[in-house]
Amino acid sequence: MSGKNDPTQRQGPPRLPSPGTLVMDARDRVGEFRGVAYGYWHLRPVGGGKEWSVTPDEVRPASPEQRLHAETARANACSRGELL
């Protein structure tokens, strides 16, 4: 059942998130939005690592559970002294 309030149904181009916003890509990876270059959105792993690029239509907002999981992973990495 899909209706007007169904978040999986996109209407129009995706909105540009603020830098630092956590989003999901098409491969279900949580990334921190970093910016736009040449039409691609650049995401960075929450726990640190190499950025990757996606097209805007491959990105959706992260759910509260996904954000919590990613933020917990970041806090754990910091507590182990890992560089982010």
Protein Blocks (a to p, Z undefined) as FASTA:
>chain_A
ZZfklmklcgdjdddddehiacddfkopacddfbdeehiacdddfkgpadddddfklpcc
ddfklmmmmmmmmmmmmmnopaZZ
